[in-house]
Amino acid sequence: MGIKLLQKARITEVDDTSDRLVALFKSETALAEDAFLKSLFTEMETLSANLTEAIKRDKGVSELEKADKVRNNAIRTFSKVIEGYRAMPIATVKQKGERLHKVFSKYGLRLIQKNYTDKSSYIAALLKDLQSPDLTTLIAELKGVTECIDGIRQAQEAFNTHRVGYEKTLAHNVKQDSATQMKAPMLTLINEKLVPYATTMKMVDATKYRHFADTVTQIITDTNTAIKVRSTRSAKGKDTPTTSAKS
């Protein structure tokens, strides 16, 4: 009974569709007192708002993971540069590399395996050690080392920024369900309640409900068409979906 929103819709597509449906109902002033629709859209609007916040929260996790990978790579690069200088056949350069390695070895690549909080603390300690006056000249003399240290510092600062943003989003969310968990209830609300009701009421009172029911169908059709196009492109390797909170 009526067209339904495809189950393979992405979370963001479900969220966008619900937003458009809510906007449609609000514009249909003749249906404002329909008790069933009024209750349904009150529920949909609340769920949609929660879904939007959950998407932000899930996206925050994804961005935090990306920021963490950047600082991991910065640490790996620094380690490789140090090892390069340690392997130099020039004694004076090799000695400088060894001095840097002695400082770095207190933390080492095992630093990468630490949790977010511990890693941040250790990186702060490493950067402080590298600011030691007796290392300043040495670092300046080894090409690329200053840039590596700056890269670690910038990666850490970026991570801190992302983490603060994520924690602010988390703090403002009372409902902790993930966006993925919220997708199913929204699909049920649209496909099992709204669509059947709109289709039935169009037959019962076409004059009053036709425009609303037809527009519900059009909104869902537009989303389904976009999903099918995306799926076709993905199958051809032109659009690889991500595994982020939006997929």
ZIZIMO-V87814 format. One record per run of one state. SS is the DSSP state (helix for helix, strand for strand, loop for the rest). FROM is the first residue (numbers start at 1). LEN is the number of residues. Records with the same first field share a line. If there is no record, write none. Layout:
SS: FROM-LEN ; FROM-LEN
This chain:
loop: 1-10 ; 28-1 ; 32-3 ; 87-4 ; 105-4 ; 114-2 ; 131-2 ; 142-3 ; 172-7 ; 205-1 ; 236-12
helix: 11-17 ; 29-3 ; 35-52 ; 91-14 ; 109-5 ; 116-15 ; 133-9 ; 145-27 ; 179-26 ; 206-30
